[in-house]
Amino acid sequence: MERINIRLSTEALELQEIKTELVRKSLHFLIALTPSMAALNRPFTAVILMAGTLFYALMETLRLYGVEVPLVSSLTSMASRPRDRDRFVLGPVTLGLGALLALLLYPSPAASIAIYAMAFGDGFASLVGKVFGRYRPEFMMGKSIEGSLACFSAVFVTAYGVSRNFRAAFIAAFTATLVEVLPLEDYDNIVLPICVGFMVQLALL
């Protein structure tokens, strides 16, 4: 009976982790709107990213001081992993900064590919790894082969769709997959688009 209860408790915990990841990555995917906005007005898009990041940081600081902000606090709580409990949830800040740096550092299409790699590569890697990940070699530091394949596929498809360049798409996907495996936690939102944008820009020269 005790073993059954433990198993049920473990399954409930895993289900809750999957639900949390779904909420997190649903919000994560929204950053993919950035290239479309930048195509209409790049400076305004950069301002929106800066303002949104600062607004979130302020709201999250208020939450830590016990001030519940409607919608923002509830979304943050729903999307928080166990490691984020009772501390500043950094993910949205690094997400906004990653997209902003891609826009500031690289021209299109490298900036667009970098942002899509962050949105879809990291997003699908996390979701697929959480739900379907079974093979986790020691050298991948906890990440799964299934998640890495999802990352590579998502980045390759989006990069090729933007650039129509097989070489640039492969380099983008390979770079994103390598960076995603690293144990960077929330900072992968900054490192991944910078690295992908840099390598794609070189490939397109």
Rosetta blueprint (number, residue, H / E / L):
1 M L
2 E H
3 R H
4 I H
5 N H
6 I H
7 R H
8 L H
9 S H
10 T H
11 E H
12 A H
13 L H
14 E H
15 L H
16 Q H
17 E H
18 I H
19 K H
20 T H
21 E H
22 L H
23 V H
24 R H
25 K H
26 S H
27 L H
28 H H
29 F H
30 L H
31 I H
32 A H
33 L H
34 T H
35 P H
36 S H
37 M H
38 A H
39 A H
40 L H
41 N L
42 R H
43 P H
44 F H
45 T H
46 A H
47 V H
48 I H
49 L H
50 M H
51 A H
52 G H
53 T H
54 L H
55 F H
56 Y H
57 A H
58 L H
59 M H
60 E H
61 T H
62 L H
63 R H
64 L H
65 Y L
66 G L
67 V L
68 E L
69 V L
70 P L
71 L L
72 V H
73 S H
74 S H
75 L H
76 T H
77 S H
78 M H
79 A H
80 S L
81 R L
82 P H
83 R H
84 D H
85 R L
86 D L
87 R L
88 F L
89 V L
90 L L
91 G H
92 P H
93 V H
94 T H
95 L H
96 G H
97 L H
98 G H
99 A H
100 L H
101 L H
102 A H
103 L H
104 L H
105 L H
106 Y L
107 P L
108 S L
109 P L
110 A H
111 A H
112 S H
113 I H
114 A H
115 I H
116 Y H
117 A H
118 M H
119 A H
120 F H
121 G H
122 D H
123 G H
124 F H
125 A H
126 S H
127 L H
128 V H
129 G H
130 K H
131 V H
132 F H
133 G L
134 R L
135 Y L
136 R L
137 P L
138 E H
139 F H
140 M H
141 M L
142 G L
143 K L
144 S L
145 I H
146 E H
147 G H
148 S H
149 L H
150 A H
151 C H
152 F H
153 S H
154 A H
155 V H
156 F H
157 V H
158 T H
159 A H
160 Y H
161 G H
162 V H
163 S H
164 R L
165 N L
166 F H
167 R H
168 A H
169 A H
170 F H
171 I H
172 A H
173 A H
174 F H
175 T H
176 A H
177 T H
178 L H
179 V H
180 E H
181 V H
182 L L
183 P L
184 L L
185 E H
186 D H
187 Y H
188 D H
189 N H
190 I H
191 V H
192 L H
193 P H
194 I H
195 C H
196 V H
197 G H
198 F H
199 M H
200 V H
201 Q H
202 L H
203 A H
204 L H
205 L L
